[in-house]
Amino acid sequence: LHTKYPEVDGFMIGRGVFSNPYCFTDHTPTQAELMDLLKLHLNLYEDGSPYEPLKHFFKIYINNFPGAADLRAKLMETHSIDEARKLIF
């Protein structure tokens, strides 16, 4: 990228990643893959990071399948990683 556009120091991605976390590939993720990514995201937050900001990312993983809105609403009511895991595992 830098040799083709030397004046560019970097780039940002926008809302596209919220509709498809695989937006830099040609891959369309399955529901199972998105759930696996959510589980990974939960695992990464076990380091003591605040839980509440994580909720903003639930819509990335929980969408476009029957019952997604209900599951997402229940996840938004959780207060910990353990509570979220009980809903998705």
N, C-alpha and C positions, 0 to 999 in steps of 0.2 A: 504494500500500500504506500509506504513512504517513498519508494523510488518512482512510482507512477505519479504521486501527488506530494511532492516534497514540501509544499507550503502547508500541508495539513499535519497538525500535531497529534490529533486523535479524532475520535468521533463519539457521538452519543446515540443511544437507541432510545426510542420513545415508546409510545403505547403499544407498538406492534408486539413487543415481548409479552404483554399482558394477554394478548389473544392467542399467541403461539410462542412458547418458550424455545421452540426450535426454529425461530424465524430466520436464522442464518443458514439453514439447510433446506433441502427439498422435502424433508420428512414431515409428515403429518402425524402427530403423536396419537396414540390410542388412549382410551380412558385409563387403562392399566398403567401405561407409561406415565401419565400425568399424576396418578395416585402415587406411583413410586417416587416421582420427583417431590411431591408434597411430603412424603415420609422422609426423604433425604433432607428436605428443608427443615422439617421438625428436628431431625437429628442434629443438624448444624446449629440450631438454636439452643441445644442443651448445654452450651458452654456458659450459660448464665446471662445471655442476652435477654433484654426485656421481651416478654411474650406479646404484648399488645400490638406492636408494629408489624409483627408477623401476620396478623389477621388481614392486613391490606393485600396480601398475596394470595389468599384463598381463592379469589375469583379466577386466578390463572389456572389453577388445577381442577377446580370443581365447577364445571360448566358443560353445557351441551350434552347432557345425558338425563334420562328420566330420574327425577328425584334430586337433581343437582341443587336446585334452589332451596329445597328443604334442608339438605345436608349443609349447605353453605350457611344458612340461617342458624342452624344448630351450632356450627363451628364458631360463628361470630359471638355466640353466647358463652363460649368456653373462656377459662381464665388461666389455663396452663397447657403445656404440651401433653401431659398425661390425659387431661380431659379430651383433648383433640384426638389423641390416639385411640381412645375408647370408642370414638365415633367412626373412625375410618379403618380400624383393623378388624 
